[in-house]
């Protein structure tokens, strides 16, 4: 347990006052209408939305998760989430403009634009409760768990105290300021969070040097990053790619994420085809061009710029706290149920000097509040727009919707805080979320481009993946997970966790394809209405377009006779991945002091970036603001 100085408390206090002022500043504008409260009036610029997206995914539990991954499986284990870049780039170049073009208030409202009848309404209503309440609360609980770990380790607070202290500020500004309050708070918070992460990395190297000096009698001042990387506890964790000679390593860490996970799994912030709060940000953009720019900036910052400070702290923690037991021994007041490799990050933070300790703690609080604020507004948008107004009170006024949105914000935080006290580690929540959405991702990619997909496709997938996730999570947990280990060869065994994911993907895929082919397609009226508004194009709609045009209904509008752009967009996706991955590994090469490799990768990244912006100008996106139904 540590004690903060007056300087530390003043820094933290200034931060809290600032974010609350932001909420008050935006409260009048947010209270005008539901579009202002949930979408900022659909007039947000790309740079502000992009920073907000990055801040949303910079949760307080994210450094803990990365730290746990590195300590457990080395740097290469980050491919579990690095692989989602493919999903992100597809959202940038294929789906961002389509989402903005749809003009819906939420991505759940999309269901009754794309599908029709009672099944579409049931799907929308159920998903509003399932995602807005259950799934969203689980995500927020996982993030709040990180605050519990920081609070217990640093201050000795109880779980309840951690939840209350952590949630009060964010509830105030999210309730008052709506999405604009969250976005402007994100802008302020992200700057603090990134500075804190970088400073924590610098300080962690010094702390590792002090530990080595104390045990070897050397000078800590002479210990640098190169010494950390050559330390016996660290040297075996530095591979960026898993050992390709060992399928037990590269299959689960690299092959499955790159071949299956990115398209098959629905995961917050990396939904195939875009969705959740990423869709909410795209729908808030001024126009299609700003929606694309925001998501491109987000993916570059999220995958290329942020990981290495966290990774450095994780590597340094292997010197300072080689085993989890070392953390428990150093901080005996911590509840043993929450002690794991992921708690090494707050343990390293606790070693900072006064002033900087307050700044980094403020950065962690900033990361927590930006994520929670977004999820509160996103979840309440589902509850209000897709459940309350759609099914409970269809004639609800704009003022009533804003009032209900603010009420839901508080309720969601209460549920999330309660659940957070039952979780134990960040990896546990990550795996549960990943399994819960396994297999459904392909629908979200294809529903824009294949007319035959209907509401029953998604209902079939939703029912199956929920049931199979529950069975696999609770029926094969702990030691029972080993029952699913699959002996592939004498030297290669696919772990039970990987087998669970593949079972969920395969079963859900079969379920939704069967649900599609065994039920009637959507009505031509519904399909034509959707196509006329969103103009996705492609061979999956050719049958419908040809029939409509032959009847004099030009549903393809301005796009009639033009070539389909998706092949060019897929090329941009590939080059975009090269752009970001090259930048990610360029920074890693600099950390590893490999200057030649860093120069080559930096050149490749720059060339890829130039190519993207040249090709981007050829894509048919609307640079001027589109006026759509619901715009203020």
C-alpha positions in Angstrom: 0.0 0.0 0.0 1.3 3.4 -0.9 0.6 7.0 0.2 0.1 9.9 -2.2 1.7 13.3 -1.6 -0.2 16.5 -1.8 1.2 17.0 -5.3 -0.2 13.6 -6.4 -3.6 14.4 -5.0 -3.7 17.9 -6.6 -2.9 16.3 -10.0 -5.7 13.7 -9.6 -8.1 16.3 -8.3 -7.4 18.7 -11.2 -8.1 15.9 -13.6 -11.5 15.1 -12.0 -12.5 18.7 -12.0 -11.6 19.1 -15.7 -13.7 16.1 -16.9 -16.7 17.1 -14.9 -16.5 20.7 -16.3 -16.5 19.1 -19.8 -19.7 17.2 -19.0 -21.3 20.4 -17.7 -20.1 22.4 -20.7 -21.8 19.9 -23.1 -24.9 19.3 -21.0 -27.1 21.9 -22.6 -26.3 20.8 -26.2 -26.7 17.1 -25.2 -30.2 17.7 -23.8 -31.7 19.1 -27.0 -32.5 15.8 -28.7 -31.7 12.1 -28.7 -29.5 12.7 -31.8 -27.5 15.2 -29.9 -27.2 13.0 -26.8 -26.3 9.8 -28.6 -24.7 11.0 -31.9 -23.5 14.6 -31.2 -25.8 16.0 -33.9 -24.1 13.9 -36.6 -21.5 16.6 -37.1 -18.3 15.3 -35.6 -14.9 15.6 -37.4 -12.6 12.6 -38.2 -9.7 13.6 -35.9 -11.9 14.0 -32.8 -13.8 10.8 -33.5 -10.6 8.9 -34.2 -9.0 10.0 -30.9 -12.2 9.1 -29.1 -12.2 5.6 -30.6 -8.6 5.1 -29.5 -9.4 6.4 -26.0 -12.4 4.0 -25.8 -10.2 1.0 -26.4 -7.5 2.4 -24.0 -9.3 0.9 -21.0 -7.8 0.7 -17.6 -7.7 -3.1 -18.0 -5.9 -3.0 -21.4 -2.4 -2.4 -20.0 -3.2 -5.2 -17.5 -4.3 -7.6 -20.2 -1.2 -6.9 -22.4 1.1 -7.2 -19.3 -0.5 -10.6 -18.5 -0.2 -11.8 -22.1 3.5 -10.9 -22.3 4.3 -12.5 -18.9 2.4 -15.7 -19.8 3.5 -16.2 -23.4 5.9 -13.4 -24.4 5.4 -10.5 -26.8 4.2 -12.9 -29.5 1.1 -13.6 -27.5 -0.2 -10.2 -28.4 -1.2 -11.7 -31.8 -4.4 -12.7 -30.0 -5.5 -9.0 -30.4 -3.1 -7.8 -33.1 -4.9 -10.0 -35.6 -8.0 -7.9 -35.2 -6.3 -5.2 -37.3 -7.6 -7.0 -40.4 -11.1 -6.5 -39.1 -10.4 -2.9 -38.4 -9.0 -2.2 -41.9 -12.0 -3.9 -43.5 -14.2 -1.5 -41.5 -12.1 1.5 -42.7 -12.3 0.9 -46.4 -15.4 -1.2 -46.9 -18.0 -0.5 -44.2 -17.4 2.9 -42.7 -19.0 4.7 -45.6 -21.9 2.2 -45.6 -22.7 2.8 -41.9 -22.7 6.6 -42.4 -24.8 6.2 -45.5 -27.4 4.2 -43.6 -28.3 7.1 -41.4 -29.5 4.9 -38.5 -29.3 6.1 -34.9 -27.7 2.8 -33.6 -26.3 -0.3 -35.3 -29.3 -2.2 -33.9 -31.7 0.1 -35.7 -30.0 -1.3 -38.8 -31.8 -4.5 -38.3 -35.2 -3.0 -39.3 -33.5 -1.3 -42.2 -31.9 -4.4 -43.6 -34.7 -6.9 -42.5 -38.4 -6.7 -42.2 -41.4 -7.9 -40.2 -41.7 -9.4 -36.7 -38.3 -11.3 -36.8 -36.4 -8.0 -37.4 -38.3 -6.3 -34.6 -37.6 -9.2 -32.2 -34.0 -9.3 -33.2 -33.6 -5.6 -32.5 -35.3 -5.7 -29.2 -33.5 -8.8 -27.9 -30.1 -7.5 -29.0 -30.9 -4.2 -27.3 -31.2 -6.0 -24.0 -28.5 -8.7 -24.7 -25.8 -6.3 -25.9 -26.9 -3.1 -24.2 -27.3 -4.8 -20.8 -25.7 -8.2 -20.5 -22.8 -7.9 -22.9 -22.1 -4.3 -22.2 -22.3 -4.7 -18.5 -19.8 -7.6 -18.7 -17.4 -5.4 -20.6 -17.7 -2.6 -18.1 -17.3 -5.0 -15.3 -14.0 -6.3 -16.7 -12.8 -2.7 -17.0 -13.9 -1.9 -13.5 -12.1 -5.0 -12.3 -8.9 -3.2 -13.3 -9.8 -0.3 -11.1 -10.4 -2.7 -8.2 -6.9 -4.1 -8.7 -5.3 -0.7 -8.8 -7.3 0.5 -5.8 -6.6 -2.6 -3.7 -2.9 -2.7 -4.5 -2.1 1.0 -4.3 -4.4 2.2 -1.5 -5.8 -0.9 0.2 -9.4 0.1 -0.7 -12.1 -2.5 -0.5 -13.8 -3.7 -3.7 -16.8 -1.6 -3.0 -14.8 1.6 -2.4 -12.9 1.1 -5.6 -16.1 0.8 -7.6 -17.7 3.8 -6.0 -14.6 6.1 -6.3 -14.0 5.0 -9.8 -17.5 5.4 -11.2 -18.7 8.7 -9.7 -16.8 11.1 -12.0 -17.6 9.2 -15.2 -21.3 8.9 -14.4 -21.5 12.6 -13.8 -20.0 13.7 -17.2 -21.5 10.8 -19.2 -25.0 11.6 -17.8 -24.7 15.3 -18.3 -22.8 15.7 -21.6 -24.0 12.7 -23.6 -21.8 11.5 -26.5 -20.2 14.9 -27.0 -19.2 15.1 -23.4 -17.6 11.6 -23.7 -15.8 12.5 -27.0 -14.3 15.8 -25.7 -13.4 14.1 -22.4 -11.8 11.3 -24.4 -9.6 13.9 -26.2 -8.4 15.3 -22.9 -8.1 11.9 -21.2 -6.2 10.2 -24.1 -3.4 12.8 -24.0 -2.9 12.1 -20.3 -3.2 8.3 -20.7 -0.6 8.1 -23.4 1.9 10.3 -21.5 1.3 8.3 -18.4 1.9 5.0 -20.3 5.2 6.3 -21.8 6.4 7.6 -18.5 5.5 4.3 -16.8 7.6 2.5 -19.4 10.6 4.7 -18.8 10.3 4.4 -15.0 9.9 0.6 -15.2 13.3 0.2 -16.8 14.8 2.2 -14.0 13.0 0.0 -11.4 14.3 -3.1 -13.1 17.8 -1.6 -13.0 17.4 -0.9 -9.3 16.4 -4.5 -8.6 19.4 -5.9 -10.6 21.8 -3.4 -8.9 20.5 -4.5 -5.5 21.1 -8.2 -6.3 24.4 -7.9 -8.2 26.0 -4.9 -6.5 26.1 -2.9 -9.8 25.0 0.7 -10.4 21.3 1.1 -11.4 22.3 4.3 -13.3 24.1 2.1 -15.8 21.1 -0.1 -16.5 19.3 0.7 -19.7 16.7 -0.8 -22.1 19.4 -3.0 -23.8 20.3 -4.4 -20.3 16.6 -5.2 -19.6 16.2 -7.0 -22.9 19.2 -9.2 -22.3 18.2 -10.1 -18.8 17.6 -13.9 -18.4 14.0 -13.4 -17.3 13.2 -11.3 -20.3 15.3 -12.6 -23.2 13.0 -15.6 -23.9 9.9 -13.4 -24.1 11.0 -11.0 -26.9 9.9 -12.9 -30.0 7.5 -10.8 -32.0 6.4 -14.0 -33.8 5.9 -17.3 -32.0 8.4 -20.1 -32.6 7.4 -21.4 -36.1 9.1 -24.7 -35.4 6.6 -25.4 -32.6 3.0 -25.8 -33.7 1.9 -25.7 -30.1 3.0 -22.1 -30.1 2.3 -20.7 -33.6 -1.0 -22.4 -34.3 -3.0 -20.9 -31.4 -1.0 -17.6 -31.2 -0.7 -16.8 -34.9 -2.5 -19.1 -37.3 -5.9 -19.1 -35.6 -6.1 -15.4 -35.0 -5.0 -14.5 -38.5 -7.0 -17.3 -40.3 -10.2 -17.5 -38.2 -10.5 -15.2 -35.2 -10.5 -11.8 -37.1 -13.6 -12.6 -39.2 -15.4 -15.2 -37.0 -15.4 -13.4 -33.6 -17.5 -10.5 -32.5 -15.4 -8.5 -30.0 -16.0 -4.9 -28.7 -14.0 -2.4 -30.7 -13.1 -5.0 -33.4 -16.5 -6.1 -34.7 -16.5 -7.6 -38.2 -18.0 -5.0 -40.4 -18.0 -2.4 -37.6 -20.5 -2.2 -34.8 -21.1 -1.2 -31.3 -19.4 2.0 -30.2 -17.2 2.1 -33.3 -20.4 2.2 -35.4 -21.8 4.9 -33.1 -18.7 7.0 -33.8 -19.0 6.5 -37.6 -22.7 7.4 -37.4 -21.7 10.6 -35.5 -19.3 11.7 -38.3 -20.0 14.7 -40.6 -20.0 12.6 -43.7 -18.6 9.4 -45.2 -15.1 10.9 -45.6 -14.9 11.8 -41.9 -16.2 8.3 -40.9 -13.4 6.6 -43.0 -10.7 9.0 -41.7 -11.7 8.5 -38.1 -11.5 4.7 -38.3 -8.2 4.8 -40.2 -6.7 7.0 -37.6 -8.1 4.8 -34.8 -6.6 1.6 -36.2 -3.1 3.2 -36.7 -3.0 4.6 -33.2 -4.6 1.5 -31.6 -2.3 -1.1 -33.1 0.9 0.8 -34.0 1.4 3.5 -31.4 0.1 2.2 -28.1 1.4 -1.3 -27.4 5.1 -0.9 -26.8 5.0 1.2 -23.6 2.8 -1.5 -22.1 5.1 -4.2 -23.4 8.1 -2.6 -21.9 6.4 -2.4 -18.5 5.5 -6.0 -18.8 9.1 -7.1 -19.6 10.4 -5.0 -16.7 7.9 -6.6 -14.3 9.6 -10.0 -15.1 12.7 -8.7 -13.5 11.1 -6.9 -10.5 8.4 -9.6 -9.9 9.5 -12.8 -11.7 6.6 -14.8 -10.3 3.0 -13.9 -9.3 3.8 -15.0 -5.8 6.4 -12.2 -5.6 3.5 -9.7 -6.2 1.4 -11.3 -3.5 4.3 -11.3 -1.0 5.0 -7.6 -1.7 1.4 -6.6 -1.4 -0.1 -9.1 1.2 -3.2 -6.9 1.7 -4.5 -7.8 -1.8 -7.4 -10.2 -2.1 -5.7 -13.4 -3.4 -8.7 -14.1 -5.7 -7.6 -11.2 -8.0 -3.9 -11.8 -8.0 -2.6 -12.9 -11.5 0.0 -12.0 -14.1 -2.2 -9.0 -15.2 -1.8 -7.3 -11.8 1.9 -6.9 -12.4 1.1 -3.6 -14.3 -0.4 -1.8 -11.2 2.4 -3.3 -9.1 4.9 -1.6 -11.3 3.0 1.7 -11.2 3.2 1.7 -7.4 6.9 2.2 -7.6 6.8 5.6 -9.2 8.1 8.7 -7.4 5.7 11.4 -6.0 4.2 13.7 -8.7 4.8 11.2 -11.4 2.8 8.6 -9.4 -0.2 11.0 -9.3 0.1 11.7 -13.0 0.2 8.0 -14.0 -2.7 7.2 -11.6 -4.6 10.1 -13.3 -3.8 8.5 -16.7 -5.1 5.1 -15.5 -8.3 6.8 -14.3 -8.5 8.7 -17.6 -8.3 5.4 -19.5 -11.0 3.9 -17.3 -13.3 6.8 -17.6 -13.0 7.2 -21.3 -14.0 3.5 -21.8 -16.7 3.5 -19.3 -18.2 6.8 -20.5 -18.4 5.4 -24.0 -20.0 2.1 -22.9 -22.5 3.9 -20.7 -23.7 6.2 -23.6 -23.6 3.3 -26.1 -25.5 0.9 -23.9 -28.1 3.6 -23.0 -28.6 4.3 -26.7 -29.6 0.7 -27.2 -31.9 0.8 -24.2 -33.6 4.0 -25.2 -33.7 4.0 -29.0 -34.0 0.3 -29.7 -36.1 -0.9 -26.7 -37.8 2.0 -24.9 -38.9 4.0 -27.9 -39.4 1.1 -30.2 -41.4 -1.2 -27.9 -42.4 0.6 -24.7 -43.3 4.2 -25.7 -43.3 4.8 -29.4 -44.5 8.4 -29.1 -41.7 9.3 -26.6 -40.6 12.9 -27.0 -37.0 13.9 -27.5 -36.8 15.3 -23.9 -38.2 12.0 -22.6 -35.6 10.0 -24.5 -32.7 12.1 -23.2 -34.1 11.8 -19.6 -34.4 8.0 -20.1 -30.9 7.9 -21.5 -29.5 9.6 -18.4 -31.4 7.2 -16.2 -30.1 4.2 -18.0 -26.5 5.5 -17.8 -26.7 5.4 -14.0 -28.4 2.0 -13.9 -25.8 0.4 -16.2 -23.0 1.6 -14.0 -24.6 0.1 -10.9 -24.9 -3.3 -12.6 -21.4 -3.2 -14.0 -20.0 -2.3 -10.6 -21.7 -5.2 -8.9 -20.5 -7.7 -11.5 -17.0 -6.4 -11.4 -16.7 -7.6 -7.8 -17.3 -11.2 -9.0 -14.6 -11.4 -11.7 -10.9 -12.3 -11.0 -8.7 -11.4 -14.0 -8.7 -9.6 -17.4 -7.8 -12.6 -19.5 -10.8 -14.5 -18.1 -13.2 -11.7 -19.3 -11.4 -11.5 -22.7 -11.8 -15.2 -23.3 -15.5 -15.2 -22.3 -16.2 -12.2 -24.6 -14.3 -13.8 -27.5 -16.2 -17.1 -27.1 -19.6 -15.4 -26.8 -19.3 -13.9 -30.2 -17.5 -16.8 -32.0 -18.9 -17.7 -35.4 -21.3 -14.7 -35.8 -18.7 -12.4 -37.5 -19.3 -13.8 -41.0 -22.9 -12.6 -40.9 -21.9 -9.0 -40.1 -19.5 -9.0 -43.0 -21.9 -10.6 -45.6 -25.2 -9.1 -44.7 -24.3 -5.9 -46.6 -23.4 -7.8 -49.7 -25.7 -10.8 -50.0 -29.4 -10.3 -50.4 -30.3 -13.8 -49.2 -29.2 -13.2 -45.6 -32.3 -12.6 -43.4 -33.3 -11.9 -39.8 -33.4 -15.6 -39.1 -29.7 -15.9 -40.1 -28.8 -13.7 -37.1 -31.4 -15.2 -34.8 -30.0 -18.7 -35.5 -26.5 -17.6 -34.9 -27.4 -15.6 -31.7 -29.2 -18.6 -30.1 -26.6 -21.1 -31.0 -23.5 -19.1 -30.0 -25.1 -18.1 -26.7 -25.9 -21.7 -25.8 -22.6 -23.1 -26.9 -20.7 -20.4 -25.2 -22.5 -21.1 -21.9 -21.9 -24.9 -22.2 -18.2 -24.5 -23.1 -17.5 -21.8 -20.6 -19.1 -23.4 -17.6 -19.1 -27.0 -18.5 -15.4 -27.1 -19.5 -13.7 -24.7 -17.2 -10.6 -25.1 -15.0 -9.2 -28.6 -15.1 -12.1 -29.9 -17.2 -10.9 -27.8 -20.2 -8.2 -30.3 -20.7 -10.8 -32.8 -21.7 -11.1 -31.0 -25.0 -7.4 -31.1 -25.8 -6.9 -32.5 -29.3 -3.8 -34.6 -30.0 -3.1 -33.7 -33.7 0.4 -35.3 -34.0 2.9 -36.8 -31.6 4.4 -33.3 -30.9 1.3 -31.1 -31.4 -1.7 -30.8 -29.2 -4.4 -28.2 -29.8 -5.4 -26.9 -26.4 -8.9 -27.1 -25.0 -9.3 -23.3 -25.2 -8.6 -23.3 -29.0 -10.8 -26.3 -29.5 -13.7 -24.5 -27.7 -13.3 -21.5 -30.0 -13.3 -23.7 -33.1 -16.3 -25.6 -32.0 -18.2 -22.4 -31.4 -17.2 -21.0 -34.8 -18.0 -24.2 -36.8 -21.3 -24.8 -35.0 -22.5 -21.2 -35.2 -21.6 -21.0 -38.9 -23.6 -24.1 -39.7 -26.5 -22.8 -37.6 -26.7 -19.5 -39.4 -26.3 -20.9 -42.9 -29.0 -23.5 -42.1 -31.2 -20.7 -40.6 -30.8 -18.7 -43.8 -31.5 -21.4 -46.4 -34.4 -23.0 -44.5 -36.3 -19.8 -44.1 -37.9 -17.3 -46.5 -35.8 -14.4 -47.8 -36.7 -10.8 -46.9 -39.4 -9.2 -49.0 -38.4 -7.4 -52.2 -39.8 -4.2 -50.8 -37.5 -4.4 -47.8 -34.5 -5.4 -49.8 -35.0 -2.6 -52.4 -35.5 0.0 -49.7 -32.2 -1.0 -48.0 -30.3 -1.1 -51.3 -31.6 2.2 -52.5 -30.4 3.8 -49.3 -27.0 2.1 -48.7 -25.9 1.2 -52.3 -23.5 -1.7 -51.3 -23.2 -3.1 -54.8 -21.6 -6.3 -55.8 -22.6 -9.7 -57.3 -24.6 -10.6 -54.2 -27.3 -8.1 -55.2 -27.1 -8.5 -59.0 -30.3 -10.6 -59.1 -32.3 -8.0 -57.2 -30.8 -5.0 -59.1 -31.5 -6.5 -62.5 -35.1 -7.3 -61.7 -35.7 -3.8 -60.2 -34.1 -2.0 -63.2 -36.1 -4.1 -65.6 -39.2 -2.8 -63.9 -38.0 0.8 -64.1 -36.9 1.0 -60.4 -33.4 2.4 -60.5 -32.4 1.3 -57.0 -28.7 1.6 -57.8 -29.1 5.3 -58.4 -25.9 7.2 -59.1 -23.9 3.9 -59.0 -25.7 2.5 -62.1 -23.2 1.3 -64.6 -20.1 2.0 -62.4 -17.7 -0.7 -61.5 -17.9 -2.2 -58.0 -15.3 -0.7 -55.8 -14.9 -3.4 -53.2 -12.0 -5.2 -55.0 -10.1 -1.9 -54.9 -11.1 -1.4 -51.3 -9.8 -5.0 -50.5 -6.5 -3.9 -52.0 -6.6 -0.9 -49.6 -7.3 -3.3 -46.7 -4.2 -5.3 -47.5 -2.0 -2.2 -48.0 -3.5 -0.8 -44.8 -2.5 -3.8 -42.8 1.1 -3.5 -44.2 1.0 0.2 -43.3 0.1 -0.4 -39.7 2.0 -3.7 -39.0 5.2 -2.2 -40.5 4.8 0.8 -38.2 4.1 -1.5 -35.2 7.2 -3.6 -35.9 9.3 -0.5 -36.8 8.7 0.8 -33.3 9.5 -2.6 -31.9 12.7 -2.7 -33.8 13.7 0.6 -32.3 12.9 -0.7 -28.9 15.1 -3.8 -29.7 17.9 -1.4 -31.0 17.7 -2.9 -34.5 18.1 0.3 -36.5 18.5 -1.2 -39.9 15.3 -3.3 -39.6 13.5 -0.2 -38.2 14.6 1.9 -41.2 13.4 -0.7 -43.7 10.0 -1.2 -41.9 9.6 2.6 -41.5 10.1 3.0 -45.2 7.6 0.3 -46.0 5.1 1.8 -43.7 5.5 5.3 -45.2 5.2 4.0 -48.8 2.1 2.1 -47.9 0.6 5.1 -46.3 1.2 7.2 -49.4 -0.4 4.5 -51.5 -3.5 4.4 -49.4 -4.1 8.2 -49.6 -3.5 8.1 -53.4 -6.0 5.3 -53.9 -8.5 6.8 -51.4 -9.0 9.8 -53.7 -10.4 7.4 -56.4 -13.0 5.9 -54.1 -16.6 7.2 -54.3 -17.1 8.7 -50.9 -19.1 11.8 -50.0 -16.8 14.5 -48.8 -19.7 16.8 -48.1 -22.0 16.1 -45.2 -24.9 13.8 -46.0 -28.3 14.9 -44.8 -30.1 11.8 -43.6 -33.2 11.1 -41.6 -32.5 11.8 -38.0 -29.9 14.5 -38.7 -30.3 17.6 -36.6 
